[in-house]
């Protein structure tokens, strides 16, 4: 869980991506869902940033906002700022965003089977990215696609180039998605729950692959997960997200040994341990995440918090800060 020296050196150059007070509201019939509520964080060149939170905490929605893939038109409202290498992504027109997407920022989605075209070979889908984004000719694109398949650990890549998605295992399909994402060697790779539904051994291989690609290609990685234990193995820095806000951030060592926010402590207590209690006695966080259509006056975690007091319900908590660590909680401020 140590911070990588290469990432520290890169941090001195300043943020690659800066998100400030990002808010995303989605219209669902007569209801307005406040999916992201004032999210702020930075990602530095070469950094592996882990984002952890329960389902519905706004992790994936914030990633889609970065990629410009939110529902169009009146179905959504976005405010705040997303700055990538000095450019405001929320102000880019669709054509400029398409040029940026894939070349400089790429994303690996949660379900590779639904993301891949079932009637096209996996190799042709990788090559298509190279032809469209880098204007490669067919022969050069095919050659590079095979190299990418080899880079992500797909065996016998030249012959598997002609295989279809259904002929690959879940882990191999995820590797294909990663090959597509890194085809143009982006500066930032967003991986949204990339190990969901994979067995433990394949999860470990995918995570090792991200770490190796980060080193070899010198790209930043935003790794989104609900699994704090997994994030702790690989991230340089961890963001704990709840109800569309960052409630705590720090290095894995700090998060695992000096966590200040009750929600973070609840997540840590819920990680299964070999020497821990029996399955039916696992610790849990009482209650349920808030209704995203409801307005929240104070701390969003207050209804579930064991340390709740009066001001928690009435006023948003101040953020306590120390070098490399912050927590938004009245109990620690």
Residue frames relative to the residue before (quaternion, step in Angstrom):
aa qw qx qy qz dx dy dz
X 1.0000 0.0000 0.0000 0.0000 0.00 0.00 0.00
X 0.4050 0.7227 -0.4710 0.3031 3.58 1.22 0.33
X 0.5054 -0.6241 0.5009 0.3228 3.54 -1.17 0.59
X 0.4306 -0.7226 0.4818 0.2454 3.57 -0.88 0.96
X 0.5443 -0.6537 0.4257 0.3085 3.56 -0.93 0.92
X 0.6218 0.5482 -0.3459 0.4396 3.56 1.02 -0.79
X 0.6618 0.5119 -0.3108 0.4509 3.57 0.96 -0.90
X 0.6270 0.5402 -0.3381 0.4480 3.60 1.00 -0.80
X 0.6514 0.5141 -0.3155 0.4602 3.57 0.93 -0.89
X 0.6564 0.5100 -0.3090 0.4621 3.57 1.01 -0.84
X 0.5997 0.5951 -0.3648 0.3912 3.61 1.03 -0.76
X 0.6046 0.5961 -0.3597 0.3870 3.57 1.08 -0.67
X 0.6240 0.5501 -0.3422 0.4370 3.58 1.21 -0.35
X 0.5753 -0.5862 0.3835 0.4222 3.60 1.21 -0.13
X 0.6931 -0.5110 0.3134 0.4003 3.58 -1.25 0.36
X 0.4002 -0.6620 0.5810 0.2532 3.54 -1.24 0.63
X 0.7831 0.0848 -0.0025 0.6161 3.54 1.04 -0.94
X 0.0313 -0.7807 0.6240 0.0095 3.58 -0.96 0.87
X 0.0830 -0.7718 0.6302 0.0178 3.54 -0.77 1.10
X 0.0260 -0.8180 0.5731 -0.0422 3.56 -0.73 1.07
X 0.8578 -0.1141 0.0399 0.4995 3.57 -0.78 1.16
X 0.1701 0.8079 -0.5412 0.1596 3.57 0.93 0.91
X 0.0061 -0.7768 0.6290 -0.0291 3.53 -0.92 1.01
X 0.0353 -0.7837 0.6201 -0.0077 3.57 -0.93 0.94
X 0.0441 -0.7820 0.6214 -0.0166 3.57 -0.70 1.16
X 0.1321 -0.7913 0.5954 0.0440 3.57 -0.90 0.97
X 0.3452 -0.7337 0.5495 0.2014 3.54 -0.99 0.86
X 0.0034 0.7861 -0.6164 0.0457 3.58 -0.74 1.10
X 0.7804 -0.1710 0.0652 0.5979 3.55 0.12 1.30
X 0.7933 -0.2212 0.1927 0.5336 3.56 -0.70 -1.07
X 0.6180 0.5579 -0.3297 0.4451 3.60 1.30 -0.16
X 0.2241 -0.7267 0.6302 0.1568 3.54 -1.18 0.65
X 0.1971 -0.7913 0.5731 0.0807 3.57 -0.58 1.18
X 0.2355 -0.7720 0.5788 0.1165 3.57 -0.67 1.13
X 0.1270 -0.8651 0.4827 0.0497 3.56 0.36 1.29
X 0.7731 0.1014 -0.0469 0.6244 3.58 1.07 -0.77
X 0.0912 -0.8421 0.5312 -0.0216 3.58 -0.69 1.13
X 0.8339 -0.1932 0.0955 0.5081 3.59 0.27 1.20
X 0.2198 0.7993 -0.5232 0.1976 3.58 0.95 0.89
X 0.0383 0.7958 -0.6018 0.0555 3.59 -0.90 0.96
X 0.3075 0.7269 -0.5829 0.1932 3.59 -0.96 0.91
X 0.3268 -0.7133 0.5852 0.2047 3.54 -1.37 0.26
X 0.1155 -0.7229 0.6674 0.1367 3.53 -1.37 0.34
X 0.2558 -0.7877 0.5473 0.1205 3.56 -0.85 0.99
X 0.6486 -0.5102 0.3739 0.4233 3.61 -1.16 0.43
X 0.8393 0.1917 -0.1533 0.4851 3.55 -0.93 0.91
X 0.5465 0.6442 -0.3913 0.3650 3.61 1.25 -0.03
X 0.2562 -0.7017 0.6397 0.1807 3.54 -1.23 0.62
X 0.0349 -0.8164 0.5751 -0.0395 3.56 -0.28 1.30
X 0.1941 -0.7893 0.5751 0.0927 3.56 -0.76 1.06
X 0.1090 -0.7765 0.6185 0.0509 3.57 -0.98 0.89
X 0.0487 -0.8282 0.5559 -0.0516 3.56 -0.57 1.22
X 0.3242 0.7268 -0.5724 0.1976 3.54 -1.10 0.72
X 0.6300 -0.5333 0.4039 0.3944 3.54 -1.29 0.30
X 0.6546 -0.4626 0.4030 0.4418 3.57 -1.30 0.19
X 0.7859 0.2952 -0.2326 0.4910 3.57 -0.93 0.90
X 0.5108 0.6705 -0.4166 0.3406 3.60 1.24 0.11
X 0.6104 -0.5843 0.3454 0.4082 3.61 1.25 -0.10
X 0.3909 0.7477 -0.4684 0.2621 3.60 1.24 0.04
X 0.7313 0.4205 -0.2400 0.4805 3.57 0.68 -1.09
X 0.6364 0.5403 -0.3372 0.4351 3.58 0.99 -0.78
X 0.6462 0.4993 -0.3284 0.4747 3.59 1.00 -0.73
X 0.6261 0.5300 -0.3369 0.4622 3.60 1.07 -0.70
X 0.6511 0.5043 -0.3137 0.4726 3.58 0.98 -0.81
X 0.6101 0.5389 -0.3494 0.4640 3.59 1.10 -0.63
X 0.6274 0.5250 -0.3328 0.4691 3.59 1.00 -0.79
X 0.7288 0.4432 -0.2315 0.4677 3.57 0.92 -0.95
X 0.4176 -0.7089 0.4693 0.3207 3.61 1.22 -0.25
X 0.5109 0.6656 -0.3924 0.3768 3.57 1.12 0.66
X 0.3455 0.7308 -0.5098 0.2944 3.59 1.17 0.52
X 0.6489 -0.4937 0.3774 0.4390 3.64 -1.18 0.40
X 0.4633 -0.7211 0.4420 0.2645 3.60 -0.88 0.87
X 0.8300 0.3466 -0.1845 0.3961 3.49 -1.43 0.03
X 0.8408 -0.2378 0.1800 0.4517 3.51 -1.22 -0.73
X 0.5140 0.6562 -0.4241 0.3540 3.59 1.24 -0.02
X 0.8036 0.1591 -0.0863 0.5670 3.60 1.17 -0.28
X 0.1687 -0.7479 0.6335 0.1045 3.51 -1.35 0.44
X 0.0606 -0.8048 0.5902 -0.0135 3.57 -0.80 1.06
X 0.0469 0.7865 -0.6143 0.0424 3.56 -0.95 0.91
X 0.5608 0.5432 -0.4642 0.4184 3.55 -1.28 0.30
X 0.4107 -0.7059 0.5064 0.2767 3.58 -1.14 -0.46
X 0.1080 -0.7339 0.6671 0.0685 3.52 -1.29 0.65
X 0.0268 -0.8232 0.5657 -0.0408 3.56 -0.33 1.27
X 0.0321 -0.7950 0.6052 -0.0270 3.57 -0.71 1.13
X 0.8248 -0.1284 0.0223 0.5502 3.56 -0.50 1.26
X 0.7526 -0.4181 0.1941 0.4702 3.55 0.98 0.94
X 0.6480 0.5004 -0.3267 0.4722 3.60 1.24 -0.07
X 0.3814 -0.7063 0.5486 0.2341 3.56 -0.98 0.87
X 0.3161 -0.7910 0.4920 0.1798 3.59 -0.31 1.23
X 0.6329 0.5417 -0.3452 0.4323 3.59 1.05 -0.65
X 0.6938 0.4658 -0.2787 0.4733 3.59 1.21 -0.38
X 0.5145 0.6511 -0.4210 0.3664 3.60 1.25 -0.08
X 0.4389 -0.6623 0.5292 0.2976 3.57 -1.10 0.65
X 0.7048 -0.4923 0.2895 0.4209 3.63 -1.17 0.43
X 0.6505 0.5192 -0.3329 0.4433 3.61 0.95 -0.77
X 0.6595 0.4945 -0.3045 0.4772 3.59 0.97 -0.84
X 0.6427 0.5182 -0.3234 0.4624 3.57 1.03 -0.75
X 0.6329 0.5239 -0.3345 0.4615 3.61 1.02 -0.73
X 0.6424 0.5143 -0.3281 0.4639 3.59 1.04 -0.74
X 0.6673 0.5023 -0.2924 0.4657 3.56 1.04 -0.78
X 0.6631 0.5235 -0.2929 0.4477 3.55 0.99 -0.94
X 0.7649 0.2844 -0.2426 0.5246 3.56 -0.67 1.10
X 0.7313 0.4048 -0.2375 0.4948 3.57 0.86 -0.94
X 0.8264 0.1817 -0.0680 0.5286 3.56 0.83 -0.99
X 0.7614 0.1253 -0.0882 0.6299 3.58 1.19 -0.57
X 0.0179 0.7980 -0.6013 0.0361 3.58 -0.82 0.97
X 0.2174 -0.7925 0.5628 0.0898 3.55 -1.22 0.51
X 0.2165 -0.7215 0.6443 0.1319 3.54 -1.14 0.81
X 0.2708 -0.8014 0.5164 0.1333 3.56 -0.55 1.19
X 0.7052 -0.5288 0.3122 0.3542 3.49 -1.35 0.47
X 0.8032 0.2286 -0.0938 0.5421 3.60 0.91 -0.90
X 0.2510 -0.8138 0.5004 0.1558 3.62 -0.11 1.20
X 0.6104 0.5748 -0.3684 0.4016 3.61 1.03 -0.66
X 0.7115 0.4206 -0.2585 0.5000 3.60 0.98 -0.80
X 0.6465 0.5301 -0.3219 0.4444 3.62 1.19 -0.38
X 0.6852 0.4543 -0.2768 0.4975 3.59 1.17 -0.53
X 0.4870 -0.6447 0.5074 0.2995 3.56 -1.15 0.68
X 0.3707 -0.7858 0.4442 0.2186 3.63 -0.44 1.14
X 0.7253 0.4307 -0.2517 0.4745 3.63 1.15 -0.45
X 0.6586 0.4346 -0.3278 0.5196 3.58 1.24 0.33
X 0.5384 -0.6217 0.4504 0.3475 3.57 -1.06 0.69
X 0.5974 -0.5889 0.3975 0.3718 3.55 -1.12 0.62
X 0.6341 0.5478 -0.3369 0.4294 3.58 1.01 -0.77
X 0.6655 0.5030 -0.3122 0.4545 3.58 0.95 -0.85
X 0.6334 0.5295 -0.3372 0.4525 3.60 1.11 -0.61
X 0.6292 0.4936 -0.3314 0.5007 3.59 1.10 -0.63
X 0.6699 0.5141 -0.3015 0.4427 3.58 0.91 -0.96
X 0.6026 0.5786 -0.3628 0.4130 3.59 1.06 -0.70
X 0.6165 0.5401 -0.3413 0.4602 3.59 1.03 -0.77
X 0.6732 0.4999 -0.2920 0.4599 3.57 0.92 -0.90
X 0.6568 0.5012 -0.3176 0.4654 3.59 0.98 -0.78
X 0.7140 0.4619 -0.2675 0.4531 3.58 0.88 -0.92
X 0.7604 0.4030 -0.2119 0.4632 3.56 0.81 -1.02
X 0.8071 0.2603 -0.1173 0.5168 3.60 0.94 -0.84
X 0.4070 -0.7488 0.4384 0.2853 3.58 1.34 0.14
X 0.2597 0.7724 -0.5344 0.2243 3.59 1.00 0.77
X 0.4660 -0.6371 0.5304 0.3092 3.55 -1.20 0.57
X 0.7268 -0.4858 0.2692 0.4042 3.55 -1.22 0.51
X 0.6888 0.4888 -0.2967 0.4455 3.58 0.82 -0.99
X 0.6740 0.4881 -0.2930 0.4708 3.57 0.93 -0.92
X 0.6429 0.5192 -0.3231 0.4612 3.59 1.02 -0.80
X 0.6450 0.5090 -0.3301 0.4647 3.60 0.97 -0.79
X 0.6520 0.5167 -0.3168 0.4555 3.58 0.93 -0.89
X 0.6848 0.4733 -0.2900 0.4721 3.58 0.89 -0.90
X 0.6118 0.5512 -0.3541 0.4434 3.61 1.03 -0.71
X 0.6462 0.5025 -0.3182 0.4782 3.58 0.99 -0.79
X 0.6275 0.5279 -0.3335 0.4651 3.59 1.02 -0.77
X 0.6559 0.5051 -0.3103 0.4673 3.59 0.99 -0.83
X 0.6244 0.5301 -0.3340 0.4664 3.58 1.01 -0.75
X 0.6446 0.4982 -0.3123 0.4886 3.57 1.05 -0.76
X 0.6391 0.5544 -0.3231 0.4240 3.58 0.98 -0.88
X 0.7419 0.3879 -0.2276 0.4974 3.60 0.98 -0.78
X 0.6201 -0.6290 0.3150 0.3473 3.57 1.24 0.36
X 0.4063 0.6744 -0.5114 0.3444 3.59 1.08 0.65
X 0.3470 -0.7717 0.4914 0.2064 3.63 -0.48 1.13
X 0.8362 0.1433 -0.1273 0.5138 3.56 -1.24 0.63
X 0.0316 0.8794 -0.4746 0.0223 3.55 1.02 0.93
X 0.6291 0.5667 -0.3514 0.3995 3.61 0.94 -0.83
X 0.7196 0.4043 -0.2545 0.5039 3.59 0.96 -0.79
X 0.6547 0.5092 -0.3222 0.4564 3.62 1.05 -0.67
X 0.4379 0.6972 -0.4467 0.3502 3.60 1.27 -0.22
X 0.7404 0.4151 -0.2121 0.4843 3.58 1.02 -0.82
X 0.4938 0.6618 -0.4309 0.3640 3.61 1.25 0.10
X 0.4049 -0.6926 0.5456 0.2423 3.55 -1.29 0.49
X 0.6887 -0.5111 0.3030 0.4155 3.62 -1.11 0.54
X 0.6682 0.5151 -0.3238 0.4282 3.61 0.93 -0.80
X 0.6362 0.5274 -0.3272 0.4583 3.60 1.25 -0.30
X 0.6313 0.4950 -0.3244 0.5012 3.57 1.33 0.04
X 0.4973 -0.6087 0.5206 0.3334 3.56 -1.23 0.50
X 0.6964 -0.4588 0.3349 0.4386 3.58 -1.27 0.19
X 0.6684 0.5041 -0.3001 0.4573 3.57 0.96 -0.85
X 0.6628 0.4929 -0.3032 0.4752 3.58 1.02 -0.80
X 0.6210 0.5217 -0.3498 0.4689 3.61 1.04 -0.68
X 0.6334 0.5158 -0.3386 0.4670 3.58 1.01 -0.74
X 0.6249 0.5280 -0.3353 0.4671 3.60 1.06 -0.69
X 0.6121 0.5323 -0.3466 0.4709 3.58 1.08 -0.69
X 0.6525 0.5126 -0.3136 0.4617 3.59 0.95 -0.87
X 0.6397 0.5084 -0.3229 0.4775 3.57 1.04 -0.75
X 0.6253 0.5331 -0.3368 0.4597 3.61 1.01 -0.79
X 0.6377 0.5126 -0.3222 0.4763 3.60 1.00 -0.81
X 0.6783 0.5165 -0.2916 0.4337 3.58 0.91 -0.97
X 0.7631 0.3695 -0.2087 0.4874 3.61 0.94 -0.82
X 0.3393 0.7887 -0.4720 0.2000 3.60 1.27 0.00
X 0.7679 0.3269 -0.1740 0.5226 3.58 0.98 -0.83
X 0.4208 -0.7327 0.4342 0.3124 3.58 1.32 0.30
X 0.0008 0.8447 -0.5345 0.0289 3.60 0.63 1.13
X 0.5526 -0.5996 0.4688 0.3397 3.54 -1.29 0.40
X 0.7871 0.1588 -0.0704 0.5919 3.58 1.17 -0.63
X 0.0931 -0.7693 0.6311 0.0348 3.55 -0.92 0.99
X 0.1587 -0.7684 0.6160 0.0710 3.57 -0.85 1.05
X 0.0676 -0.7950 0.6028 0.0049 3.58 -0.71 1.09
X 0.1350 -0.8213 0.5536 0.0284 3.57 -0.38 1.27
X 0.8159 -0.2181 0.0916 0.5275 3.57 -0.34 1.30
X 0.1005 0.8679 -0.4841 0.0469 3.62 0.86 0.90
X 0.7299 0.4136 -0.2502 0.4832 3.62 1.17 -0.29
X 0.3428 0.7508 -0.4991 0.2640 3.59 1.25 0.24
X 0.8434 0.1574 -0.1578 0.4889 3.59 -1.04 0.91
X 0.5649 0.5551 -0.4126 0.4500 3.61 1.21 0.27
X 0.5070 -0.6407 0.4624 0.3445 3.58 -1.05 0.62
X 0.7280 -0.4901 0.2665 0.3985 3.55 -1.25 0.52
X 0.6687 0.5017 -0.3171 0.4479 3.60 0.90 -0.85
X 0.6611 0.4842 -0.3088 0.4829 3.60 1.02 -0.76
X 0.5811 0.5687 -0.3690 0.4503 3.59 1.07 -0.68
X 0.6653 0.5092 -0.2997 0.4565 3.56 0.88 -0.96
X 0.6501 0.5160 -0.3182 0.4581 3.59 1.00 -0.78
X 0.6594 0.5050 -0.3106 0.4623 3.59 0.96 -0.86
X 0.6581 0.5013 -0.3131 0.4665 3.58 0.94 -0.85
X 0.6361 0.5108 -0.3241 0.4790 3.60 1.00 -0.79
X 0.6219 0.5445 -0.3336 0.4534 3.57 1.09 -0.73
X 0.6404 0.5135 -0.3285 0.4672 3.61 0.93 -0.83
X 0.6597 0.5097 -0.3100 0.4570 3.57 0.92 -0.88
X 0.6670 0.4947 -0.3053 0.4660 3.59 0.95 -0.85
X 0.6636 0.4954 -0.3062 0.4695 3.60 0.93 -0.86
X 0.6096 0.5462 -0.3553 0.4515 3.59 1.03 -0.72
X 0.6745 0.4841 -0.2921 0.4747 3.58 0.97 -0.88
X 0.7289 0.4622 -0.2545 0.4363 3.58 0.78 -1.02
X 0.7746 0.3387 -0.1737 0.5051 3.60 0.98 -0.82
X 0.3306 -0.7810 0.4733 0.2382 3.59 1.32 -0.10
X 0.4323 0.6804 -0.4847 0.3396 3.56 0.86 0.95
X 0.4775 -0.6288 0.5247 0.3183 3.54 -1.26 0.46
X 0.1545 -0.7825 0.5989 0.0713 3.56 -1.14 0.69
X 0.1501 -0.7286 0.6618 0.0927 3.55 -1.00 0.94
X 0.0816 -0.8163 0.5717 -0.0096 3.56 -0.36 1.29
X 0.1394 -0.8108 0.5678 0.0261 3.57 -0.46 1.28
X 0.1689 0.7875 -0.5727 0.1526 3.57 -0.83 0.97
X 0.3782 -0.6647 0.5735 0.2937 3.54 -1.34 0.18
X 0.6140 0.5719 -0.3112 0.4462 3.57 1.36 -0.13
X 0.2608 -0.8033 0.5192 0.1306 3.56 -0.14 1.31
X 0.6170 0.5550 -0.3486 0.4356 3.60 1.04 -0.70
X 0.6552 0.5048 -0.3080 0.4701 3.57 0.98 -0.83
X 0.6543 0.5159 -0.3101 0.4579 3.58 0.91 -0.94
X 0.6497 0.5528 -0.3159 0.4153 3.58 0.98 -0.85
X 0.6235 0.5690 -0.3390 0.4154 3.58 1.16 -0.49
X 0.8328 0.2804 -0.0704 0.4720 3.56 1.02 -0.77
X 0.6473 0.5750 -0.3308 0.3755 3.61 1.06 -0.68
X 0.4414 -0.6404 0.5595 0.2863 3.53 -1.27 0.53
X 0.7851 0.0394 0.0329 0.6172 3.54 1.12 -0.79
X 0.2171 -0.7896 0.5674 0.0862 3.57 -1.10 0.76
X 0.1550 -0.7454 0.6411 0.0968 3.55 -1.09 0.84
X 0.1852 -0.7483 0.6273 0.1110 3.57 -0.91 0.93
X 0.1003 -0.8265 0.5539 -0.0085 3.57 -0.53 1.23
X 0.0472 0.7829 -0.6177 0.0585 3.55 -0.98 0.92
X 0.8524 -0.0258 -0.0194 0.5219 3.58 -0.85 1.04
X 0.7440 -0.4565 0.2264 0.4321 3.56 0.89 0.97
X 0.6938 0.4080 -0.2777 0.5245 3.60 1.26 0.30
X 0.4496 -0.6232 0.5512 0.3251 3.56 -1.26 0.43
X 0.1491 -0.8130 0.5584 0.0714 3.59 -0.64 1.10
X 0.7920 -0.0162 -0.0139 0.6101 3.60 1.22 -0.36
X 0.0161 0.7851 -0.6192 0.0054 3.56 -1.15 0.63
X 0.2727 0.7483 -0.5749 0.1876 3.53 -1.19 0.61
X 0.6532 -0.4566 0.3894 0.4618 3.56 -1.27 -0.08
X 0.6510 -0.5124 0.3622 0.4272 3.63 -1.13 0.38
X 0.6248 0.5445 -0.3463 0.4395 3.60 0.96 -0.81
X 0.6745 0.4840 -0.2921 0.4750 3.58 0.93 -0.90
X 0.6652 0.5136 -0.3107 0.4442 3.59 0.86 -0.96
X 0.7279 0.4491 -0.2493 0.4542 3.58 0.91 -0.90
X 0.7939 0.3154 -0.1630 0.4937 3.60 1.04 -0.59
X 0.8057 0.2215 -0.1085 0.5385 3.63 1.13 -0.50
X 0.2050 0.8119 -0.5274 0.1435 3.60 1.10 0.55
X 0.2587 -0.7972 0.5348 0.1070 3.56 -1.00 0.91
X 0.6869 0.4889 -0.2972 0.4482 3.58 1.10 -0.56
X 0.5334 -0.6522 0.4310 0.3232 3.63 -0.87 0.88
X 0.6209 0.5373 -0.3535 0.4482 3.61 1.06 -0.63
X 0.6384 0.5138 -0.3227 0.4736 3.58 0.97 -0.85
X 0.6564 0.5095 -0.3124 0.4604 3.58 0.93 -0.88
X 0.6352 0.5263 -0.3263 0.4616 3.57 1.08 -0.71
X 0.6394 0.5120 -0.3237 0.4735 3.58 1.02 -0.79
X 0.6559 0.5128 -0.3117 0.4579 3.58 0.94 -0.88
X 0.6699 0.5027 -0.3024 0.4550 3.59 0.95 -0.84
X 0.6707 0.5170 -0.2890 0.4465 3.57 1.19 -0.54
X 0.4998 0.6392 -0.4418 0.3828 3.61 1.25 -0.11
X 0.4242 -0.7127 0.4872 0.2734 3.64 -0.65 1.01
X 0.1209 -0.7802 0.6116 0.0507 3.57 -1.07 0.79
X 0.5771 -0.5955 0.4313 0.3554 3.55 -1.10 0.71
X 0.7637 0.3386 -0.1849 0.5177 3.57 1.00 -0.84
X 0.4816 0.6944 -0.4158 0.3361 3.57 1.28 0.27
X 0.7551 -0.3823 0.2724 0.4577 3.59 -1.29 -0.23
X 0.6401 -0.5030 0.4005 0.4206 3.55 -1.29 0.23
X 0.7263 -0.4766 0.2808 0.4082 3.55 -1.25 0.56
X 0.7286 0.4334 -0.2545 0.4653 3.59 0.87 -0.92
X 0.6888 0.4369 -0.2859 0.5029 3.59 1.27 0.07
X 0.3260 0.7653 -0.5021 0.2366 3.61 1.23 0.28
X 0.5066 -0.6307 0.4804 0.3388 3.62 -0.97 0.77
X 0.0446 -0.7920 0.6085 0.0203 3.56 -1.13 0.60
X 0.4603 -0.6323 0.5393 0.3122 3.53 -1.31 0.37
X 0.3952 -0.7458 0.4854 0.2279 3.56 -0.54 1.14
X 0.7578 0.3778 -0.2761 0.4548 3.54 -1.22 0.50
X 0.4141 -0.6826 0.5458 0.2543 3.54 -1.34 -0.27
X 0.6250 -0.5210 0.4040 0.4180 3.60 -1.19 0.42
X 0.5970 -0.6078 0.3824 0.3578 3.60 -1.10 0.60
X 0.5753 -0.5416 0.4838 0.3764 3.52 -1.33 0.38
X 0.3766 -0.7718 0.4686 0.2072 3.58 -0.54 1.17
X 0.6257 0.5191 -0.3508 0.4648 3.58 1.23 -0.17
X 0.6139 0.5644 -0.3444 0.4312 3.59 1.26 -0.24
X 0.4601 -0.6365 0.5376 0.3069 3.55 -1.21 0.55
X 0.1806 -0.7767 0.5970 0.0882 3.59 -1.02 0.83
X 0.2883 -0.7897 0.5197 0.1524 3.59 -0.56 1.15
X 0.8089 0.2388 -0.1081 0.5263 3.57 0.80 -0.98
X 0.7887 -0.2047 0.2021 0.5433 3.54 -0.93 -0.94
X 0.4476 -0.7147 0.4567 0.2833 3.64 -0.73 0.95
X 0.6707 0.4978 -0.2989 0.4616 3.60 1.18 -0.48
X 0.4013 0.7718 -0.4395 0.2236 3.60 1.26 -0.26
X 0.6818 0.4957 -0.3334 0.4222 3.70 0.80 -0.80
X 0.7414 0.3810 -0.2182 0.5076 3.62 1.19 -0.42
X 0.5644 0.6697 -0.3486 0.3338 3.57 1.28 -0.26
X 0.4044 -0.7202 0.5062 0.2482 3.63 -0.86 0.88
X 0.7087 0.4399 -0.2546 0.4892 3.61 1.24 -0.34
X 0.3249 0.7965 -0.4740 0.1882 3.59 1.28 0.14
X 0.0142 -0.7555 0.6550 0.0013 3.53 -1.21 0.75
X 0.7851 -0.4000 0.2060 0.4257 3.55 -1.28 0.22
X 0.7054 0.4741 -0.2883 0.4410 3.57 0.77 -0.97
X 0.5455 0.6209 -0.4021 0.3940 3.62 1.18 -0.47
X 0.6921 0.4757 -0.2698 0.4711 3.57 1.04 -0.79
X 0.7392 0.4516 -0.2208 0.4482 3.57 1.06 -0.77
X 0.8273 0.2033 -0.0515 0.5211 3.59 0.90 -0.93
X 0.5047 -0.6193 0.4942 0.3428 3.63 -1.02 0.73
X 0.4807 -0.6960 0.4410 0.3000 3.63 -0.84 0.86
X 0.4613 -0.6257 0.5414 0.3203 3.54 -1.20 0.54
X 0.4361 -0.6953 0.5100 0.2574 3.57 -1.21 0.49
X 0.2763 -0.7415 0.5961 0.1359 3.54 -0.75 1.13
X 0.0579 -0.8206 0.5685 -0.0087 3.58 -0.84 0.96
X 0.0389 0.7312 -0.6806 0.0249 3.51 -1.23 0.76
X 0.6858 -0.4671 0.3210 0.4565 3.63 -1.15 0.29
X 0.8574 0.0648 -0.0830 0.5038 3.56 -0.66 1.16
X 0.7503 0.3103 -0.1810 0.5550 3.60 1.24 0.24
X 0.1153 0.7750 -0.6187 0.0570 3.57 -1.05 0.77
X 0.0163 -0.7889 0.6143 -0.0036 3.58 -1.18 0.58
X 0.2617 -0.7576 0.5808 0.1420 3.57 -0.93 0.94
X 0.4047 0.6869 -0.4879 0.3554 3.57 0.07 1.33
X 0.4768 -0.6721 0.4858 0.2917 3.57 -0.92 0.90
X 0.6443 0.5568 -0.3268 0.4100 3.60 1.02 -0.73
X 0.7574 0.3434 -0.1975 0.5191 3.61 1.17 -0.47
X 0.5589 0.6331 -0.3899 0.3671 3.61 1.24 -0.15
